[in-house]
Amino acid sequence: MKLEDIGFYTLSNARALNSSTTSPLWRCELILTDKCNFNCPYCRGLRDDIAGDIDFDVARNTVNVWINEGLRNVRFTGGEPTLYDGIEELVRMCRDNGVERIAISTNGSRPFKVYKRLIDCGVNDFSISLDSGCCSIGDRLTGGVKGAWSRVVENIKALSKITYVSVGMVFTPENIVTCVDDVLFADSLGVSDIRVIPSAQFNKALEALSGLPKKILAKYPILSYRIDNIKNGKHVRGLKKSDCSKCWLALDDMAVAKGMHFPCIIYLREGGDPIGVLDNDVRQVRADWIERHDPFNDPICSKNCLDVCICFNNIANKRKVNPEVLTDKALAGVNI
């Protein structure tokens, strides 16, 4: 299986085989704010030193550093990033400097005109949380925001008609019993793909989803990939002994909050320490971190690394160990 077949447009075998300190930055994620109009029970917020709004000058400098490194794909997130006053200008900066994919992670509850303005500025990817196919449960999972679920659903339907929209479905003890119906409901909204993941506090395997109709799985490569993993007993999160011991993904992928760069967005979300302050030497600093860091000895990486990141690193490691590896045939035995 090739990385590009999984469905994440930032992942490919070619990227894994050619990433370096001088290759383009393939994917970067910027935390704009910790403010949110929801209070989802599984969300633990940000650590104190990166909480609050990022200073706009710091945000603009971050984007400039990335653009100078050949940024290909960017994601703005939070909190709820659409509550950050400078988001439209940051999006235009990316668009005007040739960034191919400009994504927003949002709870989807803001007025549609907010999202339409962002599309006009250059956004071409929305990742929206949809944790239930039921109004009453959906409102509870937002922290009791009355009417929120209905607004989110209407925005997903409207946005799916004009741009790429994926929905993220986090399953907890409260909504696991309806997971199949919830995925089928997401399918009815016209979305581009469906990302299923257990919350960090609830890692029960989602065996029920293996019974989804084949015609549904055929439409959504990310969903299909994750269901296949579940069928094969592969957890969504966590390293196995057979996985490589280097995070090569950090060479051309990073998350930034308050001017500090982290190994990845998961590491940031789980409260890990930053690698350092973002500056013009960031690529080499990250390469040095990769060399000295052992994911198996880091509880955040060992327990929380996502399946797609593990796939990427296993392929990249094959090339790093054996520089002659350039073909798909040579990668046939790689554990992804």
Secondary structure, DSSP 8 states (H G I E B T S, - for coil): --GGGTS-TT--HHHHHH--SSS---EEEEE-----S---TT-----GGG-S---HHHHHHHHHHHHHTT--EEEEESS-GGGSTTHHHHHHHHHHTT-SEEEEEE-S-S-HHHHHHHHHHT--EEEEE---SSHHHHHHHTTS-TTHHHHHHHHHHHHHTTSEEEEEEEE-TTTGGGHHHHHHHHHHTT-SEEEEEE-TT-----GGGGGS-HHHHHH-HHHHHHHHHHHTT--SB---TTS-S--GGGGSEEEEETTEEES-HHHHHTT---SEE--TTHHHHHHHHHHH--GGG-HHHHHH-BHHHHHHHHHHHHHHH-TT--STGGGTT---
